[in-house]
Amino acid sequence: MKAISLTSTIFIALALSLSSSIPSRAASLAKSLEQEVSALRPLGSEGLQQFLKAHDKELKASLPPKMLRDALDQLCKQRDCYASRLYWYTDLDQAKAAAAASGKPILSLRLLGQLDQDLSCANSRFFRVALYPNAQVSKLLRDRFILHWQSVRPVPKVTIDFGDGRKLERTLTGNSIHYVLDTEGRPIDAIPGLYGPQAFLNQLQQSEKAAKTARSKIGFLRDTYLTQYHRNRLNAIQAEWSAQLAQLGLKMPSRLVRLSRSSVDTSPRADIAGTIAISKMAVENPIVSATLNQNALAQITDQVTWEKLAQRYTQEARLDARSVRLIQTKQTATEAFAPPRSIPGMVRSFESAMALDTVRNEYMLHSQVYQWLLKDSKTSNLDALNDKVYKELFLTPKTDPWLGLLPSDSYSAIDQDGISKN
């Protein structure tokens, strides 16, 4: 009995020793990764490549260890960087310095929230799944652009408490836009909202070529070239719109959509702003509609026409294997809390929404940006252009601190309108 008791005592002591060392080893590894990221982040994309090489074996797993994924996100400044392997600057001056040294144009993303956080605005989350991990897109971005992102403002979040321990967290309103800039940070082009992967790739290739041509010219010749480029792009969009409607046997509508509102009009509402992005709307509308207690959203143009046009962009909105794998990984984690859903069905629905977003963004939003670039000299300034985009294109002006979620003519019957401030 004594031998057994002694053996048991030794076994328990050993087990306790091993279990207590696990947190210690985890803390040591976390500290090591933190130091590695701190040392490599200032080195730019070269630092990222060093990290990827050092952890190649672990990163080959379908889902690398969480500690490694988190470290990589901090190094890249992008959530799910293990899938995209893209390095992002968050300081525009640093991005411009890297662009000047490399001769590459800058792709500058503006978004609500932070790109390295899970709950950034919906479109930026879709970029991280559909665009950045895409094999062709990620290669083009890595090889031929300097990447930068900047938050326009925090993203509104809502938590729905079902009262039984279950909670659902989502973001509301907000849109995102990619700007293609020259090495000095001046706008060459803009890609508003979500495009399908192939359509996004086409836009990048086209704008990169324009940026390179503009870089070879100076002064008046540069300005003249960009004016002609923007005019040609606007004409091409309008011609393609007319041709596609004719091929479908559809009449040209009197207008595509009224995006901007009169300066004497009330502030844009979140439910109207939400209709601009279809993919984002699919996630947010159930919450926005319920939150604002609105009836079904009014169509801003003929939906049947848009859907017919979107069918022509089906191939440009296909997700590649890497994006589908990322969706599967995320969905597998969700199944611990909610019933499993059909991945193929989810992918098809997402692709359809992207195709619709692609056609609407190109014909309505992109064409408007080109008109501004042609007519408004202030749009040569990135900040002025971005303010205009968020005010008149995305209907979320910075002058409205509530982002359309607190209409002046609504009544909630809640004390203090439910408003609080920490």
N, C-alpha and C positions, 0 to 999 in steps of 0.2 A: 504493500500500500504506500509505504514511504517513497519507494522508487517511482511508482506511478504518480504520486503527488509531486515529487520533484521534477519528473519529466513534464508533467502538465504545467508546472510553474515556469519551467524554462521555455516551453512552447508559447505560453501566453505572453511572457516577457518579450520573446522574439517577435511575435506577431504585433505586439504593441509598438515595438521599436520600428518595425517595417512600416506599419500604418502611419506612424508619426513622421516618418521620413518622406512619405509621399507628398504632403503639402510643401515640405521643405524643398524637395526636388522641383516641384512645379513652380514654386516661387523663384527658385534659382534660374530655371529655364526662362520664365517670364522676364526676369531682370536682364538676362543675357540677350534675349530678343529685343528688349527695349533699348539696350545699349547699341545693338547692331543697327537698329533702325535709325537711332540718333546719329550714328556715324555715317550711314549710307545715304540718308535723305538729302543732305546738301550736295551730293555728287550727281543728282539728277538721274536720268535714265540709266547711266552707267552704274550707279549705285544699286538700282533695281536689278540690273543684270547680274551683279555680284551676289545679291541676295538669292536670286533664283538659282544660280549655279551652286551656291553653298547648300541649298535645301532641295536640290533637284529630286532626290529619292522620295522625300516625304510629299512633295508637291505633285508627284505623279499619281498619287491616290485619287480616286474619283471624288473624294471629299477629304482634303487635307485636315490635320488636327486643327481645332478651333483656335488654339493659341497661335499657331503659325499663320492662319488666315487673318486673324486680328492684327498681327504684326505687319503682314503684307498690306493690309488696308491702310495702316498708318504710314507705311513707306510710300505707297502709291497715292494716298489721299483719295481713294475710291473704294467704296464698298464692293465686295466680291471681286477684288483685284486678282485673286487666284485664277479666275475664269478669263479675265481680259488681259492681265499683265501689262497694263498701261500706266505710265508715270504722269501725274498731273501736277502742274504748278498751281499754287493758290495766291501767288504774288505776280501781278501782271508785269511789273518791271523785270523780275527775274525771267519770266517767260520771254519778254522782248529781248533780253540779253542772250538767252539761249537761241532765239530765232535769228538774231543778227550773226551769231557765231556759226550757225549751221546753214543759214540761207533758207530755212524752211518757214513757211507761213505758220501762223498761230491759229489753232482752233480753240476758241474761247467760249465756254458754256456759261450761260446765266440761268440760274434756277432759284427756286424757293427752298430753303433748308440747306443741308450740307451733303455733298456728293458722297462723303465717306460715312454717312449715317444711314441706317436702314430706312427711316421715315423722312426722306426728302420728298419733294413733290412727286406726284404720280408719274409724270412723263420722264423725269430723270431716273426713276426706278426702272421704267421700261427701257430706257437707253442702256442701263446696266445689264439687262437681260437679253434684249433683242439686238442691240447694235455693238456695244463694246466687246462682248465675247465672240462675236461673229468672226470666223477665221479671216475672211477677206478684209473686213472693216478694221479689225484690230491690227492687222499687218500694215495696212495703208496708214493708219493713224500713227503707229509706232515708227514707221520708216520715213514718213513724209510730212509730218506735222509736229509742232510743239503744242502740247496740250495744257490748257489752263481752265480753271473754273472759278466762279465767284458767286456767292450767294447774294441775291437781290434783297431778301428779307427772310425772316423765319417762316416756316411753313405752318399754317394752322393745323392743329390736330384735334381729333374728337375721339373720345372713348365712350363706347356704348356698354353700359353695365346691365347684363341680363338678370341680375338679382339673385342668381344661384351660383355665383362664383365665376361664371364665364364672362369674359370681356372681349370686345372687338375694338381694335384701335386702327384708325385710318387718318389720312390727311385730307384736307379740303382745299379746293380751288388752287390756283397757281398754274403757270405754264412755264416751259423752258425753251431756250433758243440757243443754237450754236452760231457764233460769229466766226467767219474766216477773216483774219486780220493780216496785214503785212507785218514786216519785222519791226515797224515803228508803232504798231498797235492801231493802225487806221483800218476801218472796215472795207473789205473787198466784197463780201457777200454775207448772207445770213440764211440760216436754215431753220425756220420757225416750227416748233412742235415736233411731233414724232413722225418719221418717215419709215417705211419698210427698209430692211437691211440693204437690198440691192439699189433701191431708190436713193437711200442715204449715201451709198458708195458712189453712185453717179453724180450726186451733188458735190461730194468732196472732190472727185476727180476734176470736175468742171471748174470749181472755184480755185483749186490748187493751180491749175493751168493759168487762170486769170491772174492770180497773185504773182506767179512767176513772170508773166509778161509785163505786168505793171511794175515789177521790181527792176526790169531792164530799162524803164523810162523814167524821166525826171520832169518835175515841174508841169508845164502846160501839156506836154505830150502824155504824161501819166494821167492827168485829169481828163484829157480828151479820150484816151483809151478806155478808162473806167466808165465814162459817160456812155460811150458807144456800147461797151459790154453790158451795162445795165439796160440800155434801150433794147439791145438785141435779145436779151433774156426775157424782158417783159413782152416783147413782140412774139417771141417763140411760145411763151405760155399762153398768150391770147389766141395765137393761131392754132395751137394744139387743142385748146378748149373748144374752139369752133369746129375743128375737124372731127373731134371725138363725138361731139353732139350730133353732127351731121351723119356720121357713120352709124349712130344709134337711132337715127331718124327722129331726133328730138329737136324741138324749136329752141332757139337761143332765148334764155330768160332775160327779162329786162334788167335784172341785177343778179349778182351771185349771192351777196348777203350784205346787209348793212352792219359793218363792224364797229365803227366809231359812233359816238353819240354827240349831240350838240353840246357846246360848252355851257349852255344854260340848262341842260338836262340834269336830272339827278345822277348821283353816283351809280355806276354799273352794279348790278346785283350779281351775287355769286352764282345763282342758277343760270343766268345768261352767259356769264364768262365761262362756266363749265361746259357749255355746249360747243365751244370752239374746238376742244380736243375730244375725239370720239373714244379713244382707248382709255383716257383718263376718266371720261364721263361714265364709262361702264362701271368703274370702281366707285366713283364718288357720287353719282346721281342719286342712288337710293338713299344715301345719307344726307346730301344737300337738300333733296326734295322733302325728306321727312323733317329735317331741321328747320327749314323755312316754311313748312306746312303749305307747300304750293301744289297746284294741280299739275298734271303732266306738262312737261316743258313744251312750249310751242316750237314747231319746226322753223328754223331760220332759212331754210330753202327747201325745195322739193326733195324729200328723202328718197323717193324712188329713183330720181335722176342720179343722185349721188351714189346710190348703191349699184346702179348699172355702170356708172363710170368706174367705180371702185373695182368691179370685176376685171377690168382691164389692167389692174395693178396687182393682181393676185400673186404672180410670180415674184414681183419685186418685194413682196411682203413675207416671203417664206423664211421661216427660221431655220438656221442650220443646226447641225447635230450638237454643236457646243452649247448653243442657246437652249435647245430642248433638254439637254442633260442638266443644265443649271436649273431649269424649271422643275425637272423631276426631283432634283436634290432638295430644292426648297419645299416642294409639295410633300415629300417624304417626311420632312421635319414637321410639317403641319398636321400630318395624320395622327400624331400623338394627342392632338387636341380636338380634331374635327374628323368627320367621316371622309374616307378617301374619295377623290374625284377623278374622273377620266382625264388622263394626261392628253391623249389624242384630241379629245373634245375641247379641252382647255386651249390647246395649241391652235386648233382650227378657229376657235372663236377669237383668240388674240390676233391671229393673222388677218382675219376678216376686218377686225377693228383697225388694224394698222393700215390695211389697204384703203379703207375709207378715210382715215387720217391723212394718208399720203396724198390722195387726190384733192381733198379739201385744203390741206396746208399749202399745196403747190399753187392751186388756182386762186384761193382767196387770200392767204396770208403772204406767201412769197411774192405774189404780184404786187401787193400793196407795199411791201418793203422796197421793191425795185422802183416804184413810183416815188417814194420818199427819197431814195438815193438820187434819183434824177432831178427832183424839184427842190429839195430842201438842202441848202448848203450846210446846215447844222449837223446833218447826218454823217458828215465826215468825222465828227467827234463821236467816239464810241458811247460815252456816257449819255450824251444827248439822244443818240439813236435808241439806246436801250430804254431810256425814260419814255420815249415816244412809243416804242413797241409795247411796253407794259401798260401804258395808259390807253392807247387807242387800238392796239391790235389784240392784246390779251384781256383788256378791260379790267385790269387790276392796278390802277394808278397808285403811286406811293403816297399821294395825298389822302387816300382813304385808309386809315389804320386798321379798319375792320375787313378790308378786302371784299366788300359787298355782302358780308354775312350779317350786317346789322342795318337793313334798309330803314330809311328815315320814316317811311309810311307804314311800318309794321308794328303790331302790338302783340306782346307775348303773354301778358297777364302773369308775369313772373316778377317777383320783387327785384328791383334794380335791373330789370331786363335780363337777369341772369349774369350780369357783368360783375367780375371781381378782378382784383389785381394783387398778385403776391408781393 
